[in-house]
Amino acid sequence: MISRPSPASRPSRRRVLSLAGLGVLGLALAGCTEEDSLAQQANSGDQKGYIAGDGTVSEYPADQRGEPVQFTGTLFDGTTLSAEDLRGRPALLNFWYAGCAPCRVEAPDLRELAERFDGQAAFYGVNLRDERATAEAFERTFEIPYPSFEDKDGGVLMALSAYVPPQAVPTTLVLDAQGRVAARILGIADRSVLETLLEDTVAEAA
């Protein structure tokens, strides 16, 4: 993990928010004992468990970021997109699937942030397990305004495996305007932390 050099007050605030995210994760896992219909659909097959992250936030200063990421995937509506198509402005990639309890917890915050940053940053989901009907039911339930890649074959996941551990769901990446990973959150994305990361990345692009 790369710590971002910044004024002392800011890292302290980030650490507090990260710890707050841990608390949210614990409550989510403890409170989701009763599965809704979406979770039942997503968990109907074998190997449908997940390994939840701990809310760890990694930030990569602009001069320490790697090369622009490379991947090609297909959205549930059939549109094919590559990493190059996302360049020119920041982008967020959220790895999820419907039966993942933490994914359901963070969904309302992701919806609000997508609306807040509309026109400034592109948002995309990367769905790792669901059929189209299950994914779309989730999106309707939580009013998700952005599309998702259908990634049951793991193509996008494998292309980004340097940043996204297998089965670490949810994971959220923030890409800068050049397509480089600017930040990563393993586990539930704390709204305040993710909003700050997006603000910083949008400001860079401006």
Phi, psi and omega in degrees: 000137180256124179274134183275124179290127181198173179304150188301325184293329186287313177301323180298317179298318180298320181295319179298316180295323178296319177295324176298321177299325177298320179295319178298318180299316180298318179295321182297314183290327180285328187269349185262051180280338181258109184282137174277178185296327179296316180296321180297320178297313185290333182264010185286339181262185178278157175055048180257012178284172178223159173248110184280140175286173184257013180086010181299132179252126174244126176246141183241109178305151186304325182275002179238009179281153179282194177290158174305140181290156180231126173196159172225136180211171181241128176288163181298338179274003177098352179288132176264130179229149174242169178301325180299328180294339184269351186284158183110339173207160179300157179217150176243134175240121180245118180272125189205171162201162194294327183276003181275112184302314178298330178296323179289327180294317185275348185304315179298323179292320178296321177299313181295321180290324177299321179289321181294323183259018179302127181088347180252328180216141178271137178247136175217142169268157172233103185269122190266348190219340193270151164286163185303316184298319180291317179297317181290328176296318176300313182296324177291316182301317184259007176054046180288123186269358184241159184276168178232147170283139171272112189232039178298333179277355175076017183296311179292317180302313182295323179296333181250022186295341177293339182244336185243107178295142177305134177067009175274090187237130359278156168228140180235129176248140170249121178260142176280180186294341177272356180090014178267150179286117179266333182199157178217140173237123175264117183103192180303130178278108175299130187301314183296318179296311183295322178299317179295317179299318179293318178302315181297317183289323176294319179298321176301314183295329181287000000 
